[in-house]
Amino acid sequence: MEGSEMEGSEMVGSEMEGSEMEGSEMEGSEMEGSEMVGSEMEGSEMVGSEMVGSEMEGSEMEGSEMEGSEMEGSEMEGSEMEGNEMEGSEMVGSEMVGSEMEGSEMEGSEMEGSEMEGSEMVGSEMEGSEMVGSEMRDGGSEMEDSEMEDSEMVGSEMEGSEMEDSEMEGSEMVGSEMVDSEMEGSEMVGSEMEGSEMEGSEMEGSEMVGSEMEGSEMEGSEMVDSEMEGSEMEGSEMEGSEMVDSEMEGSEMEGRSDSTNGAL
């Protein structure tokens, strides 16, 4: 079905495993509950399509346009979605374990409760996305150079994730688990990270000016040369953390545990 025009088509519950739909136009199509396992849909236009509960494991959808699509509860494990445009898409509760989404545009998308463990999202644009309660742990998702400004990642699990040089200004990461994550050079200005678990994380050279990190656990973390002016870290646990040459003017650290390396 390469290059086919299927705008507004109804393919609810259809079985399209292994189908070739490269370059097809499927805007506004209804594909709820469809089985598209292993399908090839590179460069397809699926703007505003409904793919709720669809099975798309191992599908190839590189360069596809899926803005405003509804993919709640869809299974997309191991799919290739590099360079896709998925702005404003709804992927609540979707399974995207091991998916490749490098360079994808997912601004304003809703991905609450999604499973994205081991996914590759290097250089992706996820500004304003809602990833509340999402799982991005185990195997460590790759989100280097990603743009996640003003995103909501409350209660998300991001243990072992790679987020070097990412932009996370104004993001809400309250209660998130970021143990052993790599966040060197990341911009987290004004972020809310109260009660987050960041033990053993690497945050050298990060910008956390005005961030709220009350009650966070940062034991053994590396924050060398980081900028944390005006940050609130009351009651945080930072034993063994390295904060050499960091800037913390005006920060509030009442009740915090002293670092053991004397770096303050």
Accessible surface in RSA format (square Angstrom, percent):
REM  Atomic radii and reference values for relative SASA: ProtOr
REM  Chains: A
REM  Algorithm: Lee & Richards
REM  Probe-radius: 1.40
REM  Slices: 20
REM RES _ NUM      All-atoms   Total-Side   Main-Chain    Non-polar    All polar
REM                ABS   REL    ABS   REL    ABS   REL    ABS   REL    ABS   REL
RES MET A   1    97.16  50.3  66.04  43.7  31.12  74.1  52.17  44.4  44.99  59.6
RES GLU A   2    97.01  55.7  73.57  55.7  23.44  55.8  34.90  67.5  62.11  50.7
RES GLY A   3    51.00  62.9   0.00   N/A  51.00  62.9  24.87  68.2  26.14  58.5
RES SER A   4    33.48  28.3  25.02  33.4   8.46  19.5  19.14  40.8  14.34  20.1
RES GLU A   5   132.67  76.2 102.23  77.3  30.44  72.5  23.30  45.1 109.38  89.3
RES MET A   6    26.97  14.0  23.61  15.6   3.35   8.0  17.13  14.6   9.83  13.0
RES GLU A   7    83.33  47.8  60.44  45.7  22.89  54.5  37.78  73.1  45.55  37.2
RES GLY A   8    51.44  63.4   0.00   N/A  51.44  63.4  26.14  71.7  25.30  56.7
RES SER A   9    35.95  30.4  27.33  36.5   8.62  19.9  19.97  42.5  15.99  22.4
RES GLU A  10   137.24  78.8 105.85  80.1  31.39  74.7  26.94  52.1 110.30  90.1
RES MET A  11    25.28  13.1  22.95  15.2   2.33   5.6  16.90  14.4   8.38  11.1
RES VAL A  12    89.53  58.9  64.57  58.5  24.96  60.1  64.57  56.1  24.96  67.7
RES GLY A  13    47.12  58.1   0.00   N/A  47.12  58.1  22.67  62.2  24.44  54.7
RES SER A  14    34.01  28.7  25.46  34.0   8.56  19.7  18.88  40.2  15.14  21.2
RES GLU A  15   132.47  76.1 101.28  76.6  31.19  74.3  23.10  44.7 109.37  89.3
RES MET A  16    16.79   8.7  13.52   9.0   3.27   7.8  13.87  11.8   2.92   3.9
RES GLU A  17    83.56  48.0  60.20  45.5  23.36  55.6  36.86  71.3  46.71  38.1
RES GLY A  18    50.99  62.9   0.00   N/A  50.99  62.9  25.83  70.9  25.16  56.4
RES SER A  19    24.37  20.6  15.59  20.8   8.78  20.2  11.01  23.5  13.36  18.7
RES GLU A  20    83.73  48.1  79.24  59.9   4.49  10.7  16.02  31.0  67.71  55.3
RES MET A  21     0.00   0.0   0.00   0.0   0.00   0.0   0.00   0.0   0.00   0.0
RES GLU A  22    46.25  26.6  43.55  33.0   2.70   6.4  29.08  56.2  17.17  14.0
RES GLY A  23    39.95  49.3   0.00   N/A  39.95  49.3  24.26  66.6  15.68  35.1
RES SER A  24     0.04   0.0   0.00   0.0   0.04   0.1   0.00   0.0   0.04   0.1
RES GLU A  25    56.74  32.6  56.74  42.9   0.00   0.0   5.59  10.8  51.14  41.8
RES MET A  26     0.00   0.0   0.00   0.0   0.00   0.0   0.00   0.0   0.00   0.0
RES GLU A  27    47.56  27.3  44.86  33.9   2.70   6.4  29.01  56.1  18.55  15.1
RES GLY A  28    39.56  48.8   0.00   N/A  39.56  48.8  24.72  67.8  14.84  33.2
RES SER A  29     0.02   0.0   0.00   0.0   0.02   0.1   0.00   0.0   0.02   0.0
RES GLU A  30    62.87  36.1  62.87  47.6   0.00   0.0   6.18  12.0  56.69  46.3
RES MET A  31     0.00   0.0   0.00   0.0   0.00   0.0   0.00   0.0   0.00   0.0
RES GLU A  32    43.91  25.2  43.29  32.8   0.62   1.5  27.17  52.6  16.74  13.7
RES GLY A  33    39.77  49.0   0.00   N/A  39.77  49.0  24.68  67.7  15.09  33.8
RES SER A  34     0.06   0.0   0.00   0.0   0.06   0.1   0.00   0.0   0.06   0.1
RES GLU A  35    55.85  32.1  55.85  42.2   0.00   0.0   4.71   9.1  51.13  41.7
RES MET A  36     0.00   0.0   0.00   0.0   0.00   0.0   0.00   0.0   0.00   0.0
RES VAL A  37    56.01  36.9  53.31  48.3   2.69   6.5  53.31  46.3   2.69   7.3
RES GLY A  38    36.09  44.5   0.00   N/A  36.09  44.5  21.15  58.0  14.94  33.5
RES SER A  39     0.07   0.1   0.00   0.0   0.07   0.2   0.00   0.0   0.07   0.1
RES GLU A  40    58.34  33.5  58.34  44.1   0.00   0.0   5.50  10.6  52.84  43.1
RES MET A  41     0.00   0.0   0.00   0.0   0.00   0.0   0.00   0.0   0.00   0.0
RES GLU A  42    46.23  26.5  43.44  32.9   2.79   6.6  29.39  56.8  16.84  13.8
RES GLY A  43    39.90  49.2   0.00   N/A  39.90  49.2  24.01  65.9  15.89  35.6
RES SER A  44     0.21   0.2   0.00   0.0   0.21   0.5   0.00   0.0   0.21   0.3
RES GLU A  45    59.04  33.9  59.04  44.7   0.00   0.0   5.93  11.5  53.10  43.4
RES MET A  46     0.00   0.0   0.00   0.0   0.00   0.0   0.00   0.0   0.00   0.0
RES VAL A  47    55.91  36.8  52.99  48.0   2.92   7.0  52.99  46.0   2.92   7.9
RES GLY A  48    35.09  43.3   0.00   N/A  35.09  43.3  20.78  57.0  14.31  32.1
RES SER A  49     0.05   0.0   0.00   0.0   0.05   0.1   0.00   0.0   0.05   0.1
RES GLU A  50    56.87  32.6  56.87  43.0   0.00   0.0   5.43  10.5  51.44  42.0
RES MET A  51     0.00   0.0   0.00   0.0   0.00   0.0   0.00   0.0   0.00   0.0
RES VAL A  52    53.93  35.5  51.47  46.6   2.46   5.9  51.47  44.7   2.46   6.7
RES GLY A  53    36.48  45.0   0.00   N/A  36.48  45.0  21.03  57.7  15.45  34.6
RES SER A  54     0.11   0.1   0.00   0.0   0.11   0.3   0.00   0.0   0.11   0.2
RES GLU A  55    62.79  36.0  62.79  47.5   0.00   0.0   5.43  10.5  57.36  46.8
RES MET A  56     0.00   0.0   0.00   0.0   0.00   0.0   0.00   0.0   0.00   0.0
RES GLU A  57    42.10  24.2  41.51  31.4   0.59   1.4  26.47  51.2  15.63  12.8
RES GLY A  58    39.91  49.2   0.00   N/A  39.91  49.2  24.13  66.2  15.78  35.3
RES SER A  59     0.07   0.1   0.00   0.0   0.07   0.2   0.00   0.0   0.07   0.1
RES GLU A  60    59.16  34.0  59.16  44.8   0.00   0.0   5.49  10.6  53.67  43.8
RES MET A  61     0.00   0.0   0.00   0.0   0.00   0.0   0.00   0.0   0.00   0.0
RES GLU A  62    45.19  25.9  42.34  32.0   2.86   6.8  28.91  55.9  16.28  13.3
RES GLY A  63    42.84  52.8   0.00   N/A  42.84  52.8  25.34  69.5  17.50  39.2
RES SER A  64     0.16   0.1   0.00   0.0   0.16   0.4   0.00   0.0   0.16   0.2
RES GLU A  65    63.05  36.2  63.05  47.7   0.00   0.0   5.87  11.4  57.17  46.7
RES MET A  66     0.00   0.0   0.00   0.0   0.00   0.0   0.00   0.0   0.00   0.0
RES GLU A  67    42.96  24.7  42.11  31.9   0.85   2.0  26.55  51.3  16.42  13.4
RES GLY A  68    39.00  48.1   0.00   N/A  39.00  48.1  23.97  65.8  15.02  33.6
RES SER A  69     0.00   0.0   0.00   0.0   0.00   0.0   0.00   0.0   0.00   0.0
RES GLU A  70    61.93  35.6  61.93  46.8   0.00   0.0   5.31  10.3  56.61  46.2
RES MET A  71     0.00   0.0   0.00   0.0   0.00   0.0   0.00   0.0   0.00   0.0
RES GLU A  72    43.06  24.7  42.39  32.1   0.66   1.6  26.45  51.2  16.60  13.6
RES GLY A  73    40.00  49.3   0.00   N/A  40.00  49.3  24.49  67.2  15.51  34.7
RES SER A  74     0.02   0.0   0.00   0.0   0.02   0.1   0.00   0.0   0.02   0.0
RES GLU A  75    57.65  33.1  57.65  43.6   0.00   0.0   4.78   9.2  52.88  43.2
RES MET A  76     0.00   0.0   0.00   0.0   0.00   0.0   0.00   0.0   0.00   0.0
RES GLU A  77    46.54  26.7  43.58  33.0   2.96   7.0  29.09  56.3  17.45  14.2
RES GLY A  78    40.58  50.0   0.00   N/A  40.58  50.0  25.13  68.9  15.45  34.6
RES SER A  79     0.02   0.0   0.00   0.0   0.02   0.0   0.00   0.0   0.02   0.0
RES GLU A  80    57.62  33.1  57.62  43.6   0.00   0.0   5.59  10.8  52.04  42.5
RES MET A  81     0.00   0.0   0.00   0.0   0.00   0.0   0.00   0.0   0.00   0.0
RES GLU A  82    45.72  26.3  42.83  32.4   2.89   6.9  29.30  56.7  16.42  13.4
RES GLY A  83    39.94  49.3   0.00   N/A  39.94  49.3  24.16  66.3  15.78  35.3
RES ASN A  84     0.03   0.0   0.00   0.0   0.03   0.1   0.00   0.0   0.03   0.0
RES GLU A  85    57.92  33.3  57.92  43.8   0.00   0.0   6.15  11.9  51.77  42.3
RES MET A  86     0.00   0.0   0.00   0.0   0.00   0.0   0.00   0.0   0.00   0.0
RES GLU A  87    48.03  27.6  45.01  34.1   3.02   7.2  29.99  58.0  18.04  14.7
RES GLY A  88    39.16  48.3   0.00   N/A  39.16  48.3  24.34  66.8  14.82  33.2
RES SER A  89     0.00   0.0   0.00   0.0   0.00   0.0   0.00   0.0   0.00   0.0
RES GLU A  90    56.85  32.6  56.85  43.0   0.00   0.0   5.21  10.1  51.63  42.2
RES MET A  91     0.00   0.0   0.00   0.0   0.00   0.0   0.00   0.0   0.00   0.0
RES VAL A  92    54.79  36.1  52.34  47.4   2.45   5.9  52.34  45.5   2.45   6.6
RES GLY A  93    36.15  44.6   0.00   N/A  36.15  44.6  21.13  58.0  15.02  33.6
RES SER A  94     0.12   0.1   0.00   0.0   0.12   0.3   0.00   0.0   0.12   0.2
RES GLU A  95    56.69  32.5  56.69  42.9   0.00   0.0   5.14   9.9  51.55  42.1
RES MET A  96     0.00   0.0   0.00   0.0   0.00   0.0   0.00   0.0   0.00   0.0
RES VAL A  97    55.31  36.4  52.96  47.9   2.35   5.7  52.96  46.0   2.35   6.4
RES GLY A  98    36.15  44.6   0.00   N/A  36.15  44.6  21.47  58.9  14.67  32.9
RES SER A  99     0.08   0.1   0.00   0.0   0.08   0.2   0.00   0.0   0.08   0.1
RES GLU A 100    58.36  33.5  58.36  44.1   0.00   0.0   5.61  10.9  52.74  43.1
RES MET A 101     0.00   0.0   0.00   0.0   0.00   0.0   0.00   0.0   0.00   0.0
RES GLU A 102    46.38  26.6  43.60  33.0   2.78   6.6  28.72  55.6  17.66  14.4
RES GLY A 103    39.92  49.2   0.00   N/A  39.92  49.2  24.42  67.0  15.50  34.7
RES SER A 104     0.02   0.0   0.00   0.0   0.02   0.1   0.00   0.0   0.02   0.0
RES GLU A 105    56.69  32.5  56.69  42.9   0.00   0.0   5.08   9.8  51.61  42.1
RES MET A 106     0.00   0.0   0.00   0.0   0.00   0.0   0.00   0.0   0.00   0.0
RES GLU A 107    46.22  26.5  43.41  32.8   2.81   6.7  29.43  56.9  16.80  13.7
RES GLY A 108    39.41  48.6   0.00   N/A  39.41  48.6  24.10  66.1  15.31  34.3
RES SER A 109     0.00   0.0   0.00   0.0   0.00   0.0   0.00   0.0   0.00   0.0
RES GLU A 110    62.82  36.1  62.82  47.5   0.00   0.0   5.83  11.3  56.99  46.5
RES MET A 111     0.00   0.0   0.00   0.0   0.00   0.0   0.00   0.0   0.00   0.0
RES GLU A 112    42.09  24.2  41.51  31.4   0.58   1.4  25.39  49.1  16.70  13.6
RES GLY A 113    40.17  49.5   0.00   N/A  40.17  49.5  24.71  67.8  15.46  34.6
RES SER A 114     0.00   0.0   0.00   0.0   0.00   0.0   0.00   0.0   0.00   0.0
RES GLU A 115    62.20  35.7  62.20  47.1   0.00   0.0   5.51  10.7  56.69  46.3
RES MET A 116     0.00   0.0   0.00   0.0   0.00   0.0   0.00   0.0   0.00   0.0
RES GLU A 117    21.23  12.2  20.48  15.5   0.76   1.8   9.81  19.0  11.42   9.3
RES GLY A 118    29.98  37.0   0.00   N/A  29.98  37.0  15.07  41.3  14.91  33.4
RES SER A 119     0.10   0.1   0.00   0.0   0.10   0.2   0.00   0.0   0.10   0.1
RES GLU A 120    57.04  32.7  57.04  43.2   0.00   0.0   5.21  10.1  51.82  42.3
RES MET A 121     0.00   0.0   0.00   0.0   0.00   0.0   0.00   0.0   0.00   0.0
RES VAL A 122    49.66  32.7  47.12  42.7   2.54   6.1  47.12  40.9   2.54   6.9
RES GLY A 123    32.09  39.6   0.00   N/A  32.09  39.6  16.98  46.6  15.11  33.8
RES SER A 124     0.04   0.0   0.00   0.0   0.04   0.1   0.00   0.0   0.04   0.1
RES GLU A 125    56.59  32.5  56.59  42.8   0.00   0.0   5.44  10.5  51.16  41.8
RES MET A 126     0.00   0.0   0.00   0.0   0.00   0.0   0.00   0.0   0.00   0.0
RES GLU A 127    46.43  26.7  43.76  33.1   2.66   6.3  29.79  57.6  16.64  13.6
RES GLY A 128    34.75  42.8   0.00   N/A  34.75  42.8  20.14  55.3  14.60  32.7
RES SER A 129     0.00   0.0   0.00   0.0   0.00   0.0   0.00   0.0   0.00   0.0
RES GLU A 130    57.50  33.0  57.50  43.5   0.00   0.0   5.51  10.7  51.99  42.4
RES MET A 131     0.00   0.0   0.00   0.0   0.00   0.0   0.00   0.0   0.00   0.0
RES VAL A 132    54.14  35.6  51.60  46.7   2.54   6.1  51.60  44.8   2.54   6.9
RES GLY A 133    35.43  43.7   0.00   N/A  35.43  43.7  21.60  59.3  13.84  31.0
RES SER A 134     0.00   0.0   0.00   0.0   0.00   0.0   0.00   0.0   0.00   0.0
RES GLU A 135    45.79  26.3  45.79  34.6   0.00   0.0   4.38   8.5  41.41  33.8
RES MET A 136     0.00   0.0   0.00   0.0   0.00   0.0   0.00   0.0   0.00   0.0
RES ARG A 137    59.46  25.0  59.46  30.3   0.00   0.0   9.67  13.2  49.79  30.2
RES ASP A 138    88.80  62.2  72.97  72.6  15.82  37.4  34.35  80.9  54.44  54.3
RES GLY A 139    83.67 103.2   0.00   N/A  83.67 103.2  41.58 114.1  42.09  94.3
RES GLY A 140    11.91  14.7   0.00   N/A  11.91  14.7   3.87  10.6   8.04  18.0
RES SER A 141     0.00   0.0   0.00   0.0   0.00   0.0   0.00   0.0   0.00   0.0
RES GLU A 142    60.44  34.7  60.44  45.7   0.00   0.0   4.32   8.4  56.12  45.8
RES MET A 143     0.00   0.0   0.00   0.0   0.00   0.0   0.00   0.0   0.00   0.0
RES GLU A 144    33.69  19.3  33.69  25.5   0.00   0.0  18.78  36.3  14.91  12.2
RES ASP A 145    82.41  57.7  69.01  68.7  13.40  31.7  21.33  50.2  61.08  60.9
RES SER A 146     0.20   0.2   0.00   0.0   0.20   0.5   0.00   0.0   0.20   0.3
RES GLU A 147    55.86  32.1  55.86  42.3   0.00   0.0   5.56  10.7  50.31  41.1
RES MET A 148     0.00   0.0   0.00   0.0   0.00   0.0   0.00   0.0   0.00   0.0
RES GLU A 149    36.13  20.7  35.75  27.0   0.38   0.9  21.76  42.1  14.37  11.7
RES ASP A 150    95.93  67.2  83.45  83.1  12.47  29.5  23.26  54.7  72.67  72.5
RES SER A 151     0.27   0.2   0.00   0.0   0.27   0.6   0.00   0.0   0.27   0.4
RES GLU A 152    64.41  37.0  64.41  48.7   0.00   0.0   6.51  12.6  57.90  47.3
RES MET A 153     0.00   0.0   0.00   0.0   0.00   0.0   0.00   0.0   0.00   0.0
RES VAL A 154    50.32  33.1  49.54  44.8   0.78   1.9  49.54  43.0   0.78   2.1
RES GLY A 155    36.97  45.6   0.00   N/A  36.97  45.6  21.99  60.3  14.98  33.6
RES SER A 156     0.05   0.0   0.00   0.0   0.05   0.1   0.00   0.0   0.05   0.1
RES GLU A 157    46.19  26.5  46.19  34.9   0.00   0.0   5.60  10.8  40.59  33.1
RES MET A 158     0.00   0.0   0.00   0.0   0.00   0.0   0.00   0.0   0.00   0.0
RES GLU A 159    42.38  24.3  40.73  30.8   1.65   3.9  27.91  54.0  14.47  11.8
RES GLY A 160    32.54  40.1   0.00   N/A  32.54  40.1  20.67  56.7  11.86  26.6
RES SER A 161     0.04   0.0   0.00   0.0   0.04   0.1   0.00   0.0   0.04   0.1
RES GLU A 162    55.10  31.6  55.10  41.7   0.00   0.0   3.77   7.3  51.34  41.9
RES MET A 163     0.00   0.0   0.00   0.0   0.00   0.0   0.00   0.0   0.00   0.0
RES GLU A 164    34.22  19.6  34.10  25.8   0.12   0.3  20.63  39.9  13.59  11.1
RES ASP A 165    83.09  58.2  70.67  70.3  12.42  29.4  14.55  34.2  68.53  68.4
RES SER A 166     0.11   0.1   0.00   0.0   0.11   0.3   0.00   0.0   0.11   0.2
RES GLU A 167    58.19  33.4  58.19  44.0   0.00   0.0   6.29  12.2  51.91  42.4
RES MET A 168     0.00   0.0   0.00   0.0   0.00   0.0   0.00   0.0   0.00   0.0
RES GLU A 169    44.94  25.8  44.26  33.5   0.68   1.6  29.43  56.9  15.50  12.7
RES GLY A 170    30.49  37.6   0.00   N/A  30.49  37.6  17.17  47.1  13.32  29.8
RES SER A 171     0.01   0.0   0.00   0.0   0.01   0.0   0.00   0.0   0.01   0.0
RES GLU A 172    63.60  36.5  63.60  48.1   0.00   0.0   5.67  11.0  57.92  47.3
RES MET A 173     0.00   0.0   0.00   0.0   0.00   0.0   0.00   0.0   0.00   0.0
RES VAL A 174    50.57  33.3  49.72  45.0   0.84   2.0  49.72  43.2   0.84   2.3
RES GLY A 175    37.27  46.0   0.00   N/A  37.27  46.0  21.37  58.7  15.90  35.6
RES SER A 176     0.04   0.0   0.00   0.0   0.04   0.1   0.00   0.0   0.04   0.1
RES GLU A 177    56.08  32.2  56.08  42.4   0.00   0.0   5.61  10.9  50.47  41.2
RES MET A 178     0.00   0.0   0.00   0.0   0.00   0.0   0.00   0.0   0.00   0.0
RES VAL A 179    38.80  25.5  38.33  34.7   0.47   1.1  38.33  33.3   0.47   1.3
RES ASP A 180    88.47  62.0  76.38  76.0  12.09  28.6  23.53  55.4  64.94  64.8
RES SER A 181     0.21   0.2   0.00   0.0   0.21   0.5   0.00   0.0   0.21   0.3
RES GLU A 182    59.79  34.3  59.79  45.2   0.00   0.0   6.49  12.6  53.30  43.5
RES MET A 183     0.00   0.0   0.00   0.0   0.00   0.0   0.00   0.0   0.00   0.0
RES GLU A 184    43.01  24.7  42.44  32.1   0.57   1.4  29.05  56.2  13.95  11.4
RES GLY A 185    29.55  36.4   0.00   N/A  29.55  36.4  16.25  44.6  13.31  29.8
RES SER A 186     0.14   0.1   0.00   0.0   0.14   0.3   0.00   0.0   0.14   0.2
RES GLU A 187    58.67  33.7  58.67  44.4   0.00   0.0   5.76  11.1  52.91  43.2
RES MET A 188     0.00   0.0   0.00   0.0   0.00   0.0   0.00   0.0   0.00   0.0
RES VAL A 189    55.71  36.7  52.99  48.0   2.72   6.6  52.99  46.0   2.72   7.4
RES GLY A 190    36.11  44.5   0.00   N/A  36.11  44.5  21.12  58.0  14.99  33.6
RES SER A 191     0.00   0.0   0.00   0.0   0.00   0.0   0.00   0.0   0.00   0.0
RES GLU A 192    62.87  36.1  62.87  47.6   0.00   0.0   5.66  10.9  57.21  46.7
RES MET A 193     0.00   0.0   0.00   0.0   0.00   0.0   0.00   0.0   0.00   0.0
RES GLU A 194    40.64  23.3  40.11  30.3   0.53   1.3  28.26  54.7  12.38  10.1
RES GLY A 195    41.11  50.7   0.00   N/A  41.11  50.7  24.61  67.5  16.50  37.0
RES SER A 196     0.07   0.1   0.00   0.0   0.07   0.2   0.00   0.0   0.07   0.1
RES GLU A 197    63.11  36.2  63.11  47.7   0.00   0.0   6.30  12.2  56.82  46.4
RES MET A 198     0.00   0.0   0.00   0.0   0.00   0.0   0.00   0.0   0.00   0.0
RES GLU A 199    40.79  23.4  40.65  30.8   0.14   0.3  26.30  50.9  14.49  11.8
RES GLY A 200    30.94  38.1   0.00   N/A  30.94  38.1  17.49  48.0  13.44  30.1
RES SER A 201     0.20   0.2   0.00   0.0   0.20   0.5   0.00   0.0   0.20   0.3
RES GLU A 202    61.88  35.5  61.88  46.8   0.00   0.0   6.36  12.3  55.52  45.3
RES MET A 203     0.00   0.0   0.00   0.0   0.00   0.0   0.00   0.0   0.00   0.0
RES GLU A 204    46.83  26.9  44.00  33.3   2.83   6.7  30.73  59.4  16.10  13.1
RES GLY A 205    37.10  45.8   0.00   N/A  37.10  45.8  20.78  57.0  16.32  36.6
RES SER A 206     0.17   0.1   0.00   0.0   0.17   0.4   0.00   0.0   0.17   0.2
RES GLU A 207    62.67  36.0  62.67  47.4   0.00   0.0   5.76  11.1  56.90  46.5
RES MET A 208     0.00   0.0   0.00   0.0   0.00   0.0   0.00   0.0   0.00   0.0
RES VAL A 209    50.99  33.6  50.35  45.6   0.63   1.5  50.35  43.8   0.63   1.7
RES GLY A 210    35.92  44.3   0.00   N/A  35.92  44.3  20.97  57.5  14.95  33.5
RES SER A 211     0.00   0.0   0.00   0.0   0.00   0.0   0.00   0.0   0.00   0.0
RES GLU A 212    59.60  34.2  59.60  45.1   0.00   0.0   5.65  10.9  53.95  44.0
RES MET A 213     0.00   0.0   0.00   0.0   0.00   0.0   0.00   0.0   0.00   0.0
RES GLU A 214    46.64  26.8  43.92  33.2   2.73   6.5  30.65  59.3  16.00  13.1
RES GLY A 215    40.49  49.9   0.00   N/A  40.49  49.9  24.66  67.7  15.84  35.5
RES SER A 216     0.15   0.1   0.00   0.0   0.15   0.4   0.00   0.0   0.15   0.2
RES GLU A 217    58.58  33.6  58.58  44.3   0.00   0.0   5.91  11.4  52.67  43.0
RES MET A 218     0.00   0.0   0.00   0.0   0.00   0.0   0.00   0.0   0.00   0.0
RES GLU A 219    45.37  26.0  42.58  32.2   2.80   6.7  29.73  57.5  15.64  12.8
RES GLY A 220    39.50  48.7   0.00   N/A  39.50  48.7  24.47  67.2  15.03  33.7
RES SER A 221     0.15   0.1   0.00   0.0   0.15   0.3   0.00   0.0   0.15   0.2
RES GLU A 222    59.50  34.2  59.50  45.0   0.00   0.0   5.35  10.3  54.16  44.2
RES MET A 223     0.00   0.0   0.00   0.0   0.00   0.0   0.00   0.0   0.00   0.0
RES VAL A 224    36.70  24.1  36.52  33.1   0.18   0.4  36.52  31.7   0.18   0.5
RES ASP A 225    82.37  57.7  68.52  68.2  13.85  32.7  22.67  53.4  59.69  59.5
RES SER A 226     0.27   0.2   0.00   0.0   0.27   0.6   0.00   0.0   0.27   0.4
RES GLU A 227    64.37  37.0  64.37  48.7   0.00   0.0   6.53  12.6  57.85  47.2
RES MET A 228     0.00   0.0   0.00   0.0   0.00   0.0   0.00   0.0   0.00   0.0
RES GLU A 229    40.73  23.4  40.04  30.3   0.69   1.6  28.11  54.4  12.62  10.3
RES GLY A 230    38.06  46.9   0.00   N/A  38.06  46.9  23.51  64.5  14.55  32.6
RES SER A 231     0.00   0.0   0.00   0.0   0.00   0.0   0.00   0.0   0.00   0.0
RES GLU A 232    56.49  32.4  56.49  42.7   0.00   0.0   4.34   8.4  52.16  42.6
RES MET A 233     0.00   0.0   0.00   0.0   0.00   0.0   0.00   0.0   0.00   0.0
RES GLU A 234    44.91  25.8  42.05  31.8   2.87   6.8  29.61  57.3  15.31  12.5
RES GLY A 235    40.22  49.6   0.00   N/A  40.22  49.6  23.96  65.8  16.26  36.4
RES SER A 236     0.33   0.3   0.00   0.0   0.33   0.8   0.00   0.0   0.33   0.5
RES GLU A 237    67.43  38.7  67.43  51.0   0.00   0.0  10.33  20.0  57.10  46.6
RES MET A 238     0.41   0.2   0.41   0.3   0.00   0.0   0.41   0.3   0.00   0.0
RES GLU A 239    65.69  37.7  62.58  47.3   3.11   7.4  37.34  72.2  28.36  23.2
RES GLY A 240    29.98  37.0   0.00   N/A  29.98  37.0  17.14  47.0  12.85  28.8
RES SER A 241     0.00   0.0   0.00   0.0   0.00   0.0   0.00   0.0   0.00   0.0
RES GLU A 242    74.16  42.6  74.16  56.1   0.00   0.0  10.99  21.3  63.17  51.6
RES MET A 243     1.60   0.8   0.00   0.0   1.60   3.8   0.00   0.0   1.60   2.1
RES VAL A 244    71.40  47.0  70.68  64.0   0.72   1.7  71.40  62.0   0.00   0.0
RES ASP A 245   111.58  78.2  79.47  79.1  32.11  75.9  26.23  61.7  85.35  85.1
RES SER A 246    19.95  16.9   0.00   0.0  19.95  46.0   0.00   0.0  19.95  27.9
RES GLU A 247    77.87  44.7  75.22  56.9   2.65   6.3  20.75  40.1  57.12  46.6
RES MET A 248    32.78  17.0  19.56  12.9  13.21  31.5  21.24  18.1  11.54  15.3
RES GLU A 249   114.09  65.5 101.04  76.4  13.05  31.1  73.41 142.0  40.68  33.2
RES GLY A 250    70.37  86.8   0.00   N/A  70.37  86.8  42.22 115.9  28.14  63.0
RES SER A 251    21.15  17.9   0.00   0.0  21.15  48.7   0.00   0.0  21.15  29.6
RES GLU A 252    75.56  43.4  73.36  55.5   2.20   5.2  19.46  37.6  56.10  45.8
RES MET A 253    46.85  24.3  35.74  23.7  11.11  26.5  37.13  31.6   9.72  12.9
RES GLU A 254   112.95  64.8 101.82  77.0  11.13  26.5  72.43 140.1  40.52  33.1
RES GLY A 255    74.50  91.9   0.00   N/A  74.50  91.9  40.74 111.8  33.76  75.6
RES ARG A 256    52.25  21.9  35.02  17.9  17.23  41.0   4.57   6.2  47.68  28.9
RES SER A 257    35.97  30.4  28.62  38.2   7.35  16.9  13.49  28.7  22.48  31.5
RES ASP A 258    99.89  70.0  88.77  88.4  11.12  26.3  29.28  68.9  70.62  70.4
RES SER A 259    12.78  10.8   1.19   1.6  11.59  26.7   0.00   0.0  12.77  17.9
RES THR A 260   107.75  76.6  70.38  71.3  37.37  89.1  64.06  86.0  43.68  66.0
RES ASN A 261    66.49  45.8  30.74  29.7  35.75  86.1  40.22  96.8  26.26  25.4
RES GLY A 262    69.39  85.6   0.00   N/A  69.39  85.6  38.56 105.8  30.83  69.0
RES ALA A 263    21.68  19.9   0.80   1.2  20.87  47.5   8.84  12.4  12.84  34.0
RES LEU A 264    86.08  47.9  24.96  17.9  61.12 153.6  48.54  34.1  37.53 101.0
END  Absolute sums over single chains surface
CHAIN  1 A     9383.8       6708.3       2675.5       3953.5       5430.3
END  Absolute sums over all chains
TOTAL          9383.8       6708.3       2675.5       3953.5       5430.3
